[in-house]
Amino acid sequence: MASDTKKRIQAVARELFTQKGVQKTSLQEIADRLGITKPALYYHFQSREELVRSIVQPLVDAGQEFLERQEQAPEQNARALLEGFFDFHFEYRADVLLVLTEMTTLADLGLIDVVLEWRARLTRLLFGPDPTLQQATRGVMALGGMQDCTMQFPDVPQDELRTATVEAAMATLGLAP
C-alpha cells in the first residue's frame, strides 16, 4: 500500500500534470506545493517517468482486469460490456484525461498502444473474432465516444450519463437497444 506521502505526491502531480502538462511541471514545483524537499520527493519517485507511471498504472491494471473478465465471460452481452466500459472510464476519468492530454509523454510509456489494443479486443468481443472494417470503425467511434462522454459531461449524474452514453454507443455500433 502506498504511503500517505506517496499518495499526496501523486495527487499533486496529477493535478499539475493535467493543468500544465507533464513536461512543463517540474519535480521541484511538486515538492514546493507539498512543502517537502526535492530529495524527499526523489525518495518516493526516482524520476518523473516513474511518477507518471505510478499515476497511470492503476488505470492500466484495472483496464486489463476489466478486459480479462469480459473475455472470460461465458457469453457476451453487448449492453453489459458497454455499461462496464462506461463505469470503468467514469471511475478513472481524471487519469484518462491525463492520458489524453499527455499523448506524447504517455506514448513513450507504451500506453497509447495499450489503449488501442483494448479497443481492438473489445470490438472483437462485440462483433466476433474478425470484425469487418465497418464494424471496426463503429467500435472505435463508439468506444472512443464513450470515453469522451465521461469527461465532456462532468456535472451530469453518473446514472443519467451512463444511460445516455450506452444508448448512443449501442446505436453507433448498430446493435439493437
Secondary structure as UniProt FT lines:
FT   HELIX           4..20
FT   TURN            23..24
FT   HELIX           27..34
FT   HELIX           38..44
FT   HELIX           48..72
FT   HELIX           78..91
FT   HELIX           93..101
FT   HELIX           103..108
FT   TURN            109..110
FT   HELIX           111..127
FT   HELIX           133..152
FT   TURN            154..155
FT   HELIX           158..173
//
